[in-house]
Amino acid sequence: MSNKEIREYHNKQSREEKAICNVLYTEICRHLPEAEHKIWHAHPVWFLDGNPIVGYSKLKAGIRLMFWSGASFDEEGLENGSGKFKDASILYTSADQINKEDVSR
């Protein structure tokens, strides 16, 4: 992992949460190689042309993967958010719950 701030974010997580974050980081970077990624509002976020696209954050219940315009994705498992960004997200409590094909779509 090349981003020091994101590596530090991962290292603050529990063992399982860190495993989830590592899988998400790898998959997002693989499918959005042109995106800038950094810690934004205390969480890892990927940007295209300055706009936030995807990120993840620690919640009490697990690690939430969020897509800023995900409400339009029509993907099973994504829960629509209530914010103005038309976001959608999915919550993971274990790295083996992550379907890499779903993340790539």
Beta strands, then each sheet from edge to edge (+ up, - down):
strand 1: 36-40
strand 2: 43-48
strand 3: 51-59
strand 4: 62-67
strand 5: 79-80
strand 6: 88-92
sheet 1: 1+ 2- 3+ 4- 6+ 5-
end
